[in-house]
Amino acid sequence: MYRKGALLFTALFALCCQKLAVLAADAARPLGDASIQASRAGPRDELGIGDKLKVSFFGNIDLSGEVNIQSDGTITLPVLGTFQSAGKTVGELTKSISERFSQDPTKAADNVVVSVIEWRPVFVTGDVTTSGSYPYTPGMTVLHAISVAGGFFRLGNSDPATFVNVAQNTSRMREIQEQTKYQIVRRASLLAEKAGETSIKPPLDSGMVDERTARKLVEDETRSLSLRRKALRDEIEMRQRQVTLTRQEINDHTTQLKRFDEELRSKKAHLAELNGLLSKGVAKRPDILSVDSYIATLESNRRELFASISRAQRDLAQLEQVLTDLPLRRQIQIEEELTALDERIQSNKALYEAARQIVEQFRGPENEYRTISAEAPKRSLQIMRKTEGGQIFIAADYETSVRPGDVVVVGGQVKQAAELLASWRPTDPVR
């Protein structure tokens, strides 16, 4: 009986090992594998538990604020309620909030903006100088993750300083490109707004952003341009309504002032008549005092009304000046932002060129890093990623994209999935 149980256990164990080996073989495919090619194509930056978001509602400051994605993958907003957020992109979450927000016909759905303040971190472990968690930045690659972890811990016969220098400057070049491409498209958007145009020309001649990326950025910035134009139109319309109401107020007060003037003339004539009759002994003193008191009240009310007209005229002059200045003020803001953007773009180009020259100086047949981004890495690289179906393992190279929450495993022989999970301690930061 005991031997039969042992044989059954052995068979089941062998079957499990065989399935784990198949999973690991899929994860450790060579660099030409489709999983790596897909990662290079630009994965979705999906939101996850722990991400910190900023949700802004134009014209509704009370609803705007910062929120964290909770352990159940949701966020809760005032009035609007709970939204499933984990697993969605920023655009998909923005659409969900906008659809619910737009159920109120007095509000516009395109007045909702969601941005990520802080992504959940990535984790780097293995043959790196400092294992641990590091902030995620959009566009991050395995080489970037290794660089922020201090570079490789062991580099064989190569000079560690050489590789770290190349890796850091290569990472710096990518960061500069990431910053500059947004700045260039933003500049094109401001130029379109300045010229009163509704479409943005893709800045394909910039040299810092490729055509495909530029077109995607142009789509996003076109929506932003539309919102800015709408906000300016709304403010102008509001000021115009205020001007109309103030003019109507002045007209009403002026009409009332004329009635006061006519009544005052009538009462003063009546008072003069009573004074004449009093001298003849026909009129009575109390009647004269009553009319005199009424005239004093009318004059007091007239002074208050005249003061109201003066205030309304001052308000009207200010409103008309603001209405005239609104487009001019926006043009000045655009000019100031364009100047600042031009300075940052030029600075970034100079920094990019400096980093490129540092990388270029290490190119040569005697240096194994001269084609670092094109050749297969000298060390095994794996990414452990949490999915709805559980942990998966991806064979990686330097250019493989990293997602928030990934664990980058550097160095040693490529482990099978079961070995990697078995070697992980409970204190290790797997998410």
Secondary structure, 3 states (H helix, E strand, C coil): CHHHHHHHHHHHHHHHHHHHHHHHHHHCCCCCCHHHHHHHCCCCCCCCCCCEEEEEECCCCCCCEEEECCCCCEEEECCCEEEECCCCCHHHHHHHHHHHHCCCCCCCHHHEEEEEEECCCEEEEECECCCEEECCCCCCEHHHHHHHCCCECCCCCCCHHHHHHHHHHHHHHHHHHHHHHHHHHHHHHHHHHHCCCCCCCCCCCCCCCCHHHHHHHHHHHHHHHHHHHHHHHHHHHHHHHHHHHHHHHHHHHHHHHHHHHHHHHHHHHHHHHHHHHHHCCCCCHHHHHHHHHHHHHHHHHHHHHHHHHHHHHHHHHHHHHHHHHHHHHHHHHHHHHHHHHHHHHHHHHHHHHHHHHHHHCCCCCCCCCCCCCCCCCCCCEEEEEEECCEEEEEECCCCCECCCCCEEEECCCCCCHHHHHHHCCCCCCCC
